[in-house]
Amino acid sequence: MSSALSPPHTAPLGYETGRLKRSLAFMQNPLRGFKPEVYQSGLTQHKSFMMNMWVLTDPSGVSDVLVKKSSSFRKSNLNQRIIEPVSKEGLITTHSKQWKRQRKALAPIFRPRHMDTLSESISDVISDFLSNLDCNSHRSIDLKTAMSDLSFDMLAKTLLGDAKQASDRHLRQAANTAIETCGTLRLSDFLPLLSRLPRPLSPKALTAIKVLKDGARQVLKSQHERGDKSNLVALLAQQGHQQLPLNEQVDNLTGFFIAGHETTAIAMTWALYLIAQHDDTQTRIREELLSVSPSQVTYKNLSNMPFTKAVFYEAMRLFPSIPIIGREVIDDVEILGQSFKKGETVIIPIYVMHRSERFWPQANQFDPDRFMRRPELMSTKNSYYLPFGAGHRVCIGAAFAMMESLLLIANLLHNFEIELKDKNIIKPIVTISLRPDKPIWLTYKKIKNNVRCVQKENVVV
């Protein structure tokens, strides 16, 4: 790369910061509330007047918690409090036999052999999105909002059989409202007497969750009437030994409404945010694209686009969609020579691991070539690069999300040059995902004449 890019970094507060201030900072944005030593030490203990937790960044220790000794842990209580109102009986929150049964029922749709078929629907949605860009006279978009809408459309088209109810703007708005209202940390999440109680929700949040649940039931009903067998809803509703009870079907579908589009939207947002600031990267991606396809990039082309993949992997390193994994100890266990007692909380800050100089030279610089120089960094066995988690609870839709994002990046850059509209400093903040703290406005200029002008109402410009 001919020039270095150092994207914004949310660093922790200094060593001199008191417990009260650090605790309040943690609630506002956990990335600031960690102690600075988490970037140098593999295991640290954080205590305050309302928090007592272990923060683990040592790769072998992380592997123990997520893989080798995972039976001694469960998702943390905080994870449960945030997600349960939306998907209490879904794959995201369940454990043990219930989780295994659901994972077995849902896994087939995400197998590699289905990716080629699903990619055709994704390409159709992307083509419509590009057409709308071409018709937008302002030549600018609110990147986070546009990616959220696009990701929801791809989910509806591929996994839900393009059911009209799933594409309804009210359902889309409800998903975003649920994320924004449920994903924010609160004081009660850290107070021992309150943290075990159900989270109180605002009328706005309750309404959004009701819209999602009702929408899920309607989609399931429509699926039963159509009898289609090629999408996620078909798997949820199928008969036989893998059949899920209706409440689990509904909660899994609402879980996908939330997690299935939010994490992909965030990944695409941060990737385009980085690419828009680096002309050399845009040029190299475009050269690679032209070498594999003179027009639209397809799923089959992706295997011949190593640099484009490296760019996306680097974006996920700097801005992992899920920046923190939380686990609760359910059986006394030893990790890195330290005894973890039942009931204690272990935090694995993926964002910190991805930004630590212990693992990544010039960790805060955008350098996709690090994955070109060392392709093994992308391996799922690499326990300090965890954009999709690890172990048996690794993201079930990782391959699907990768395909969506790479097809979007490739086809967008095939048709447009992009840049940021302004130079405002964007900081990453932790909600249910790693979101930008303010809107990112992206401008673009057409470089090809192969995008048809077909208006689509739900693309936000």
Secondary structure, 3 states (H helix, E strand, C coil): CCCCCCCCCCCCCCCCCCHHHHHHHHHHCHHHHCCHHHHCCCEEEEECCCCEEEEECCHHHHHHHHHHCHHHEEECHHHHHHHHHHHCCCCCCCCHHHHHHHHHHHHHHHCHHHHHHHHHHHHHHHHHHHHHHHHCCCCEEEHHHHHHHHHHHHHHHHCCCCCHHHHCHHHHHHHHHHHHHHCCCCHHHCCCCCCCCCCCCCHHHHHHHHHHHHHHHHHHHHHHHHCCCCCHHHHHHCCCCCCCCHHHHHHHHHHHHHHHHHHHHHHHHHHHHHHHCCHHHHHHHHHHHHHHCCCCCCHHHHHHCHHHHHHHHHHHHHCCCCCEEEEEECCCEEECCEEECCCCEEEEEHHHHHCCCCCCCCCCCCCCHHHHHCHHHHCCCCCCCCCCCCHHHCCCCHHHHHHHHHHHHHHHHHHEEEEECCCCCCCEEECCCEEECCCCEEEEEECCCCCCCCCCCCCCC
